[in-house]
Amino acid sequence: ALKLFLRHPFLPVSLAIAVVLLAYGLVRSGQVPFEFFPSLDGKTIIGQVVYPDGTPASITTEAARRMERSLREISEKIAEEESLRGTSKTPASADRTAPRGPVMLTYLQVGSVTSGNQGAGDRQSGSHVAQVQAELHEATLRNVTSDRVIQMWRQAAWIFPGAERINFQSENIGPGGKPLEFKILAPRDRVADLESAVKVAKETLAKYSGVYDIRDDSNPGKTEFQFTIKDSAKSLGIRQEDLSESIRAAYYGAEVQRLQRDRHEVKVMVRHPTEERRSLASFQDLRIRSADGIERPLSELADIKVTQGYSEINRLDQLRAITVSAELDTSKANASTIATDLKSKLVPELIAKYPSLRFRWEGQLQVTSESFISLVFVFSIAF
């Protein structure tokens, strides 16, 4: 072989290039799964529950406590099983309130949810959201991984009636974002197409094995009334602003005067009685005074539509944006393979159906791509 290489000096170089190209082709084709930064065993695990906007804090708190109890019961169960087998490595805690087993302590928070891996819908606040954060013992002091604890936690917590989203995850060390995360963008007059595309994307993700916790950041808000002024009302000189001001004055109040009390100024507000403000029947009969001095019912002047609003609206490059994300079990699936499949099948299908849509890939795939670009740039400088 040495003599052959000496006679043909370009042969070893050609073989090396061929091996590199073969390896690159195997990875790009998906024959060899590639993971730039594998998930490590985390020490912190998080469970989140999100109810519809406006849910009382008492309901959210009870759900979070139930989630916390289920985690403590799992830890106690693991400790009992390891004790019977004689395989326990976890030391006893000095805190009598701490559970036995891999869970070292738990922390319940109502009013806001966050997570270690920033992604879609991970930052929310209000009485309708809560989370339970738990610290596990060091990996050398337990026999179960954080992923296994999360899996058992998800099964034990089971169903939360009325909840919009239940999420269990580990605070892993690695690239930021979710394993699968992308934005779908559309002009503001194509919101219906955008929502339909998001629904199709989530249904498609659910078909892949190992993909779970699929969600988007288009969170529904409270029920609201939308008014459209009628042409007959416009002919009377009534504007949309007149309707808005009259409704606001009836329910929030209108300032009629200000009184000076010592060093403070007191506003005097006038509004409808509490009984009338609590009744939808009274709302339909709300009177609006026109320029001719005649008071007419609201239903006579405007079309009233009851709809569900949004708790938040996200935009990017002046386009309405909804982020779709999902967690991934790396033992069953590969993020790059799924993303490649989505780009070749789902994206062209949705663009053909809704031409105004745009896609932007984010999460760990974006971080990985940026890292490779940096490596290429550094190597080009080095050589």
ABEGO torsion letter per residue (X at the ends): XAAAAAABAAAAAAAAAAAAAAAAAAAAAGABBBBABBBBBBABBBBBBBBBBGBBAAAAAAAAAAAAAAAAAAAAAAAAAAAAAGABABBBBABAABBBEABABBBBBBGBBBBABBBBGABBBEAABBBBBBBBBBAAABABBAAAAAAAAAAAAEBBBGBABBBBBBBBBEBBEBABBBBBBBBAAAAAAAAAAAAAAAAAAAABBGBBGBBBABBBBBBBBBBBBBAAAAAAGBBAAAAAAAAAAAAAEBBABBBBBEABBBBBBBBBBAAAAABAAAAAABBBBBAAGBBBBAAAABBBBBBBBBABBBBBGGBBBBBBBBBBBAAABBAAAAAAAAAAAAAAAAAAABAABBBBBBEAAAAAAAAAAAAAAAAAAAX
